[in-house]
Amino acid sequence: MLSMVSPNTGSISGGTSVLLTGANFSDVMTVKFGNNNATSVTIISPFQARAVSPAGNSVGIVNVSVITAFGTGVRPGAFEYL
């Protein structure tokens, strides 16, 4: 369900606009960077969405998760807070 995250790095303070590519993206969608919800999510198409990264808990690599009515897609180690 989630195949690409671009860019894959961003500031620990959050605010990075990230393009997500995958499938089954819908209006009812949550994006998580590690355990934190994205500050905003915009659906572009059923295959692409844009999310703004939240502030991170610490510098390092986190999973990115997309949660929709169709299920949860996780991309392990997909984003790095700098």
C-alpha positions as CSV (number, residue, x, y, z in Angstrom):
1,M,0.0,0.0,0.0
2,L,3.0,2.4,0.5
3,S,5.8,2.0,-2.0
4,M,7.7,5.3,-1.9
5,V,8.4,8.3,0.4
6,S,10.1,11.3,-1.0
7,P,12.1,13.1,0.3
8,N,13.1,10.6,2.9
9,T,14.8,13.0,5.2
10,G,13.7,16.1,7.1
11,S,14.2,18.4,10.1
12,I,13.6,17.1,13.7
13,S,11.4,20.1,14.1
14,G,9.0,18.8,11.5
15,G,7.4,20.7,8.6
16,T,8.8,18.6,5.7
17,S,6.3,18.2,2.8
18,V,6.6,14.5,1.8
19,L,5.2,12.8,-1.3
20,L,3.8,9.4,-0.6
21,T,3.3,6.9,-3.5
22,G,1.3,3.7,-3.1
23,A,-2.3,2.4,-3.6
24,N,-5.7,2.7,-2.1
25,F,-5.2,6.1,-0.7
26,S,-8.6,7.6,0.4
27,D,-10.1,10.6,2.0
28,V,-10.1,8.9,5.4
29,M,-6.4,8.4,5.8
30,T,-3.9,8.8,8.6
31,V,-0.1,9.0,8.1
32,K,2.3,8.4,10.9
33,F,6.0,9.1,11.1
34,G,7.1,6.7,13.8
35,N,4.4,7.1,16.4
36,N,3.5,10.7,15.5
37,N,0.6,11.7,13.2
38,A,1.5,13.9,10.2
39,T,0.4,17.5,10.8
40,S,-1.6,17.4,7.5
41,V,-2.4,15.0,4.7
42,T,-3.6,15.9,1.2
43,I,-4.9,13.2,-1.1
44,I,-3.7,13.8,-4.7
45,S,-5.0,10.6,-6.2
46,P,-5.7,7.0,-5.2
47,F,-2.0,6.5,-5.7
48,Q,-0.4,9.6,-4.3
49,A,-0.7,11.8,-1.2
50,R,1.3,14.6,0.4
51,A,1.9,14.6,4.1
52,V,3.7,17.2,6.3
53,S,6.0,15.5,8.8
54,P,5.4,16.2,12.5
55,A,8.2,17.1,14.9
56,G,10.2,14.0,15.7
57,N,11.0,12.5,19.1
58,S,14.7,12.2,18.4
59,V,17.2,12.3,15.5
60,G,17.1,9.0,13.6
61,I,15.2,6.7,11.2
62,V,11.5,6.0,11.6
63,N,8.9,3.9,9.9
64,V,6.2,5.7,7.8
65,S,2.7,4.2,8.0
66,V,-0.4,4.9,6.0
67,I,-3.7,3.9,7.6
68,T,-6.9,3.7,5.5
69,A,-10.2,1.8,5.4
70,F,-8.3,-0.8,3.3
71,G,-5.7,-1.5,6.0
72,T,-2.3,-0.3,7.1
73,G,0.8,0.0,4.9
74,V,4.1,0.4,6.7
75,R,7.4,1.3,5.0
76,P,10.1,0.4,7.5
77,G,12.9,3.0,8.0
78,A,11.4,5.2,5.3
79,F,12.2,8.6,6.8
80,E,15.1,10.0,8.7
81,Y,14.9,13.0,11.1
82,L,18.0,15.1,11.0
